[in-house]
């Protein structure tokens, strides 16, 4: 891991998982983790295991659902997919995230 | 506290176990895919595995976080609610105790009545596929049973049973005891599909030859009570009525035979009956129909078709039994005989007919009691919720969600109903045993297998859940409706109207239920009182019935009739006795002989005859039993063999025969006999106050030599002394006159009359008890609400007092409100009671809901309860003074 690699900011993993599922359709845990790492392209230090509590949290809120299935290389895996409620939530959170980032960006920009 | 934590931890482990196992699978497959990826990128397997586990992170931490996520949120919230609720209940012990007791009473009574109702009316026999069992109408001779059973095997498997009887049983030479024994055909157990718990049941060919199978199967109960549940019981020999019989097996625990309300301890093959039971050899008597037939319908067979085939065959069988040389009326009877099938999966029962209606009535009563209990607790909760309003408002203001608040209040209600259900189950057990004792005619427990089974538990759980919903939801919704801002406003704002109205409605409902139950109790108590005063048209007072069994002691023929003469004379000499006469059926014991072949002299005998009951009796029978003579004479000692055949008829029969009251000197025909009517007796109702007095005739015992061996000899004794004081002397005189006889069963006639009223007494007692409970519970409810309102309005009263209102006017205004509630309850309850009483009219006698007595007592008691409930709150209000207004704020 190189020096530019930062930890996942608190509370953003759920949003990333939701977005991944929204973009890619049903995925198992490994697929989601791999996708997030690909997109981050080495700039994020993700312990892949931490996505499981996140998946459970999302499922308990009713934003995603899961079923058991078989992976592309014939392994038993649990496949997660986003629900309609999850999509609405994603839209709302994404918007709020963009606003927050903009505000934080402006604040930091002022100082520099 | 520590207990809670332990329970919580266990519960969590239980709930989360499966999902965390699934997580392990998920992690394993994740790691495998990750490893494969690294291998594809060129790492060797070991290095790939290490890289994968680095990328994944610590599995222990993941699992920990996962488990926390899985359990904490809702379980923790639930546990917290539970703790809060338990604390609330503990903090108000008076409230908790009242509510628990009220609910325990309601639930306990419901479980008790339901378990009996279930056993008597609803539950299927504990046999295999009870739905296939049918009962054949009528009774059959042994010969007819064999003929029918053999030729219809493809469509129906027939079995035969005789009523259970008490037999003298001796085990290993101990003193003999009376044990209930049932005579059954050899295929009884195999057709019912009851496997033995130990040993074997009868082989199907066990009654191939009469007297060839000295074997018995014993009940689980008998096995435990008499043999200490020892396994070596099979092969042991019992002395049953003088004949040694070998035990071949024990039935399973729940099995009680085919009749609900009877529990035989021995099952004996039918073919052994002649050897064990003295008297007429019923097995050989092909003309006597005495067996009950049941059958298992084979798969894919139509019951209508089977019934038709059986009918055709049975007519042929009867024809061959009775021959062709028959009077026309008998021929017609045979040609008209039909067999119908009725479902028998729930067993046969005489209890069912007798107790079905009373049990449903009681079930309704206890359901109302439960409703009342729930309403009462709802009102208590509501009053408390209003008192807790500030606390609730504060919690709402602090951010507790409304759903969470409702959930917490519901959990509190559920906790209360669980307490109530638990305590109710404790109450139910003794209540049910008491009920079964009250229901029997003679104070012994009705022998019914009442088991606490899954259905009963389900019933309790259902009641507890319904209770929770009923009394938990109303206050929960009412109190959560307040806005969060109210806590900050004046504490006595006018927000209590909703709760006040709800509690008023609940109170009116309570009064109405109490009124319905009071009217019901009044009806049943009135019915019992009326029946006690019914004129039976004979006098049971001062009379006893001495039941002797000469056949069991081996008396037959001439010896039998001599014995009857000797006993009549001996009993007449007992001090205090005035008249004694023998009879076959006695009185008030539900025994009756009947015929439909009575004809007036000269009547057309191809037409149906007159139906009449009859009894074979000794000289001076009418005098002995206290039946007045309307015309002619009583039967006399001179009516004996050789003299003219005579008969005494009652007024109903005299009317049916000749349309005139003056039947003396004319003749009637019965069977093949022509009889001279020498007396007309008044209609007497031997079957008790509820029975009918049918056409009846009395034949002199000594003129009917063919029937000289009465099935039983029942001596009616008319005494000058107090009957119950004579029982010992009469019993002693019988056994000293003839030592071979066993001690006779002696009944006081007035006790027998009482016993025919056992169902009415049961209903009267229980409905009165439940009405008293209902009134008390309602009174407590009224008191609680009044006291609470009085306290809330102290300030207002004080203020009005200070402004010059008179004390009397304030009290009157306060009372008026309560009075309106009670009157509304009466207004609602009375019409409901009138409607409801239509459903039970068949159980009533000479009384209706609008009878002045019933109505007056109900209204009086309701008003009294209302007044009693008002005394204390009124007294307190009366002492209010102006200073209280200031203090209250």
Interface residues (C-beta under 8 A of the other chain):
Chain A: X28 X29 X30 X33 X34 X47 X48 X49 X50 X52 X53 X56 X57 X60 X71 X73 X75 X76 X77 X78
Chain B: X22 X23 X25 X26 X27 X29 X30 X32 X33 X34 X36 X37 X55 X56 X57 X58 X59 X61 X62 X65 X66 X68 X69 X70 X73
